[in-house]
Amino acid sequence: MKNYSKLWSAIGGVVFVALSALYFSGHGLNSDEGLVLNSAWQLWHGKKLYIDYFEYVSPGASYLILGSWKLFGDPSYLVAKLFSYMFWLFSLAGLIAVIRQFTKSLLAISVAVVLWLLASYLYPIINHNTYSSFAAVWLMYALIRATKTQKTSYWLVCGVLSVVVFWFLQTKGLLLVVSSVGIFVLQRNRRLLDLLAMVVGSMATMVVLFHPWPWRVLWEYLFIYLMRGGYMSFTSMQIHWIILECLIVVAMIGLAYFAKRRELMYLAVLQAGLFLSSGNNVDVNHLAINSFPFIVVVAVLCARVVEVSRNNSQTLLRFAVAVGVVVAMQLSFVVLSNLASNNVFNKDLAGADATEILGVSTLGVRNIYSGPFLPGVAYELRKPNPFPYSNQLVCDAECLNATLSVFEKERPELVFMDYGMVAKYGYLEDNPVGEYVRKHYKVCGEVIRNLQVYAIDNCPALGELRK
C-alpha cells in the first residue's frame, strides 16, 4: 500500500511539473522580460554592464540568463524560460519548507502551491522582480529558522540571502535587509554574535557578487540614476491596491497579536518590507509577486479552519470543490491557450532565420531601435543592439544625448515605437527621441495596437501578424 502511495505521489509530481511548465510557457513580446533578455544579450556580445551599456537595476537577472546561455552554448528564449521555471520550482520548495515550520498539513501545502502558482503567473517569469522574490522566499525560510532555532549559522545565511536578493533587485534587497534587522530586534533572545554573523554574511556576499564594478559606479546606476533619470516619477500607483496592501499587513499583524505567534509577526514585518520595496509601482502584478509571506499565513489559516470545523466538513468540502473548479478552469485556460499558440517554448519569437517579428520583415536590416520601453526587440531578432540605454522612461540628459548620438552614427533602418503601453506613466510622444524619429523617418504603419513601425528609407512589408 505504501509503495502505491509513493507511486501516485511521484506521478502527481510529474504531472504537476509538466502542467505548471506549460502554464509558464507562453512567449510574447513583453517589455519586462525584454529588459533582462536585452541586458543578457548585450553581455553575450561581450559588452560590460554599467560601462558599455546601462541598466537601472542590479545585475543578477542578466548574469543568471547569461550563465544559462553559456551553459548550453545557445542564447535562446527556451533556455532562458526553462532556467526561470526551474528557479520558480526552487522557490516553491522554499515556500513549502516555510509552511512546514508552522504545520505539516497537506491542505496548507496545497493551498500555498496553488496560490504561489497563480501569483507568479501575474508577473513575467523572466524578470528581476520575479527572481528577487524567488530568492526572498528562501530568505523568509532562513529568518524563520534563525528565530526558531537560535543558531548563529542561520543568521549568517540570512545575511547572505539578503544580498542575493539585492543582487537581483536593489530596492527589494535593501528593504529586506531592514526587515531582517527588524525581525532580529523583535525576537526575544537577541545576541550580538547573531547580528555580527548576519553583517559578515551580507558584507562577504556583497564583495563576491559586486566585485567586478567600482562602488562609485554601483552607487551611480543603482541609486543616483533612479532619481536623476526620473524613475520615481514614472509610477503605476493605484490607490485601491495601496489600500489592499495596507489591509493585508494590518491583518497579518492583528492575527499575529491575537494568536500570540511571534513567527506570524515576523512574516508581517517581511511582508511590509516587500510591499514598500515596490512603493512606486503598486499594482496587482507587483502585489502578487511580493505576497508570499501572506500566502504562507493564508495557507496555515486554511488548515487551522478545517481542523477546528470538522463538524461542518460537508460545507467546507463543497466550498473547497467550488474553489478548486474555478482554479482548475483558470489553469486549464492558460495551458490550453499556450498549447494552441505557436509560441510555446519557442526558441525565438521571430522567424526561424530571425528576420521577421510581428509580421514585419527585417531581412537585410542591420540595426533597429525600439522604444520608449521595448527593450527586447533586438534580442528577439538576434540583432546587435548599439544603444547603451534600453529604457527611455528612466532617462536623464546623458541618456538622451547618448541615444541621439547612436541614431546619428548608426542610422538604424527600422524603428519600433509603442507610446500606448507607456501612457499610464504620463510619457508623451513630445520628447527628443520621438521628435528625431518623426523628423528623419517615414511612418510605415501600425502592426498591432499602438505599435508603429518607421523606416529611414523604404518601408518593409507588413505581413500578417504571427500568432
N, C-alpha and C positions, 0 to 999 in steps of 0.2 A: 504493500500500500504506500509505504514511504517512497519507494522508487517511482511509482506512478505520480506521486505528488511532485517530486523533483522534475520528472519528465515534463509534466504540464507547466510547471514554473518556467522551465527552460524554453518550451515552445512559446509560452506567453511573452517571455522576454524578447525572443527573436522577432515575434510579430510586432511587438511594441516598437522595437528599434527600426524595423522596416517601415512601418506606417509613419512613425514620427520623422524619419528621414525624408519620406515623401512629403510630409507636412511642411518641411522647410525647403523643399527642393525647387520651388519656383525661381525663375530668373527674369527679372525685368530691368529696365533702365532706372536704377534707384540712386539718388544723389548721396544718401548716407552711406550706402555700400561703396559707391564710386569714390568717395573721399579716401577710403582706405585702399581700395584697389589701385587708384591712381598713384598714391604715395608708394605702394609696394612696386608698382610698375616703374616708377622713377628710380627706385633703389635697384631694381632688376637691371636697369640700363647703366648702373654704376654711378648714379648721382648720389650726393650726400645730403641727407635731411638737415634742414636749418642752415645749410651752406650754399648748395646749388639750387635747392627749391625749399619752399617754406610751408609749413602747416601750423595751425594754432592749437593742436592737441599733442599729447605725449606720443612718443614713437612706438609704443608697444604693439599696437594693432598692425602697423605697417611691417614691422620686423617679424611678427608671427606669420603673416601671409608670405613674406619673402622667404622665410625659413621653410615653409611648406612647399613653395615652388622649387626651391633649390633641392629639397629632399627628393622630389620627383623629376627634377630637370625640366619642368613644364609650367609656364606661368598661366595655367588655365583656371577658369572660373570653377570648374569641377573640383579641383584640388582645394581651392580656397573655401568653397562651400562645405566640402567634406570635413576639412580641419575645423571649421567653425562649428559644424554639427557635433564633432567629437568633443569640442570644448564645452558645448551645451550639455552633452551627456555627463561630462566630468562635473559640471555644476549641479546637475540633477543628483548625482551621487552625494555631493556635499550637502544638498538640501535634505536628502533622506537621512544622512548622518546627523544633521541637526535635529530633525524630527525625533530620532531615536534617543536623543538626550532627554526628551520630555515623555515619550510614550512609545511602546512597541506595537501600537495598534496598526494593523494593516489598512484600516479605513483612513487613518490620518495620513499615512504614507501615500495612499491612492489619491486622496484629495489634493495633497501637495503636488504630486506628479502632474495631475491634470491642470491645476491652476498655473503651475510654472510653464507648462507646455503652451497654454493659452496666452499667458503674459508675454512669453518670449516671442511669440509669433507677431505681436503688435509692433515689434521693432526689428529692423533688418538684422539678421544673424551675423553678417559680416560688418562689424562696426565697433568703434572704440567704446560706445556706450554699453553694448551687449558684452563685449569682452571684459570690461571693467566690472560689470555686475556678476559675470560668471566667476571671476576671481574673488569678488567680495563675498560670495556665498561661502567660500572656504574660510575667509577671514571671520565671518559670523560663527562658523563652527569652532575655529580656534579660540575665539573670545569666550564662547560658552564653556568650552573645555577648560580654559585657563581659570575662569572664575569658579568652576565646579571642582577641579582637582587641586587648585592652588600650586600647580607645578610651574616652575620658572621657565622650563623649556617651551611651554605653550605661549607664554608671553613673548618669548624670543620669536616664535613663529608668527605671532600677531604683528610684530614689528616688520618682519619680512613681507608678509602678505599685504600689509597696508601700503608698502611701497610698490609692490607688484600691481596693486590697483592703480596707484599713482602713475605707474609706467604706461598703463593703458589710457588713463584719463586723469589729468592733474587735478581738476576741481573735485572730482569724486574721491580721489585718493587723499587730498588734503582734508576734506570734511570727515572722512572716515578715520584719519589719524586723530582728529579732535574727538570724534565719537569714541574711539578706543581708549583714549586718555580719560574721557568722561566715565566710561564703564569701569576703568581701573579705580577711579576715585569713589564710585558708588559702591563697590564691593566692601564687604565687612573687613576682610583681612588684607590690608594694603601693606605690601613690603617693598622697600626701596630697591631690593635686588630684582624684583619682577619688573619694576619700572625701568631700571637700567638695562635689563635684558631686552625689553621692547625697544628702547632707544638704540642699543647696539645693533639689534637685528635690522632696524629700519635704516640706520646710517650705513651699515655694511652693504645692504642690498642697493641702496641709492648709489653708492660708489661703483658697484659692479654693473648695474643696468645703465647708468648715465655717464660712465667714464669717457665715451667717445666724444663728448661735447664739453666745451668750457662752460663753467657755471654762468658766466655772463650771457652766453648765447641762449641757454635754457631759460634763464630769468627773462630775457628779452622776448622770446617767442611763446613761452608757456604762460606768461602773466602780463607783462607790459603790453605786448602786441594786442592782447584781447581788449584792453582798454583803448589803446590808440587806434586800433582798426575798427572800433565801434561794435565789438561783439555783443556787449551788454545791451545795446540799443536795438539789436535785431532779435526779438523775442517772440515766442508764441504763448505768452502767459494768458491763460483763460481762467477767469475768476472762479467758475464753478469747480474746476479741477484743483485750484488752490484751497478752496473751502473743503473739498473732499480729502485732500492730503492732511489738512489740519485736523479734521474729524477722525481720520484714521489714527494719527499719532495720539490724540487725546483719548480715543477709545482704548488704545493699547496701554497707555499709562493708567487709565482707570481700571482696566482689567487686572493689570499687574498689582495695583494697590489693593483691590478687593480680594484678589486671590492670594495676596501676600507671597508672591513668587518673584524673587529678585531677577531670575533669568528672563522673565517676561518684561521687566523694566529695562534690562539690557537690550532686548530686541527693540523696544520703543525708542531708546536712545539711538541705536543704529539706524532705525527707520527714519528718524528725524534728520540725521546726517545725510542719508541718501536722498531724501526729498529736497533738502537745502542745496545739495550739490547740483541739481538741475533747476535752480530757482528762477532762472531767466527763460526756461523752456518748460513751462508747466502745462502739459497736455496729457492725453490718455496714454500716448506711446511712452513718454519718459516716466510717467507714473507707474505703468505696468512693469517695465523692465527693472525698476528700482523697488519693487514692492515685496521682495522675497521674505523679509522679516515678518511682514504682515501675513503672508501666505502660511508661514510656519504657525503663527498664532491661530489663524482660521482653521487650519488642519487639526491642530491639537484640540481646539474648542469643539469641532465637529465630533471628534472621537469621544470627548467628555460628555457632550449632549446625548449621544447614543447610549453611552454607558449608564447614565442616570435616568434614561427614559425607556427602559426596557418594556414597561407596561404599555407603551404606545408604539411598539415595534412595527405594527402594520402600517400606521400612519407615516412613520419615518421611512419605511421601505417604499411606500408609494411615492413619497417626495423624492427619495434617492433615485428611483427609477425614472421619474419625470425629468430630473436634472440630468441624469445620465443620457437619456434620449436626446435632449437638447444639445448637450456637449458632443455626443456622437454624430449628430447631424452636422454640426459646425465643422468638426474634424473631417468628416467624410466629404463635405462640400469642398474644402480646401484641397484635400488629397486628390479627389476626382478632377477638380479644375486644373491642378498641376499636371495630372496624367493626360488630360485632354489637350494640353498645350504642347508646343514643340520645344519648350524651353526647360523641361525637367532635366536638371543636372547637365544641361548642355555645356560643352567646353567653352563656348563663347556665345554672345548674343548676336554677333554679326554672322555673316555667311561663313561657309567653311573656309573660304580664302580671305576672310576678314575684309571684304570690300563693300559690304552693304550693311546698313543699320537703319532700322525703322523705315525700310523701303527706299532709302537714299543711297544711290550708287556712289562709292568713293574710289572707284577704280582709277589708279593713276594719281590720286591725291596724296601729296607728300605730308602736308601739315593741316591740322584742323584746330579750331578753337571752339569751346563750348562754355556757355555761361548763362546767367551770372553764377548759378550754382549747379552745374552739370559736370562734375569733375571726372566722371568715369568713362566718357565717350572715347577719349583717345585710347584708353586701355581696351575697351570693347572692340575697337577697330584694329587693335595691336599696332598703333602708330605711335611714334615718339612724341612726347609732349614737351615742346620747347618753353612753355610758360612756367615761370617759377612759382606762381600763385594759382591755386585751383579754385578759390572761393572769393568772388567779388563782394559777397555780403560782408565779409570781415576783411577790409582792405583799406590801408592808410594811403597817404600820398606816395610813399615809396613803392607800395604795391601797384598803384595805378600807373605810375611812371614806368615801372618795370614791364607791366603788361603792354602798355602802348609802345614801348621800345621794341618788344619782341614782335608786335604787329608790324612795325616799320621794317624790321630786319628780316623776318621770316615770311611775311606776307602769306599767311595760311590761305589755302584755296577755298576752304569751306568754313562757315561759322554756323553753329547751332545756338540759338538763344531762346530761353524759356522764361519770360517775365511773369507768367501766370502763377508758377509754383512759388515765387518769392513775394507775391503781392501781399501776403499776410504779414510780412516783415516790414512793409512800407517801402520796399525797394522799388524805385521808379526807373523807367527807361531813360530818363533825363540824367545821364551820368557820362563821364568822359569816354568810357569804353563803348557804351551804346551809341554815343554820338559819332565816334570814329567808325564803327561798323556801318551805320546808316549813311555816312558820308562817302565811304570808299567801297562799299559792297552793294550788290543788287539783291533785292528780295526775290527768292525763288519760290517760296510758298510755305504753307503750313502742313507738316506731315502728321502731327497729332495736335490735339487741342493746345494752343499757346506756344507750341514748339515751332519756331520759324527757322528756315534754312536760308542762308545768304551765300553768295558766291562772288569771288573777286573778278572772275571772268565769265565763263559760260556756266549756266546752271546745270546741275546733274539731273538725270532722270529721277523723278519722284514716283517710284513704283508703288505697288500695293503694299500696305504695311504687313510686316512679319507678325504672325500670330504669337 
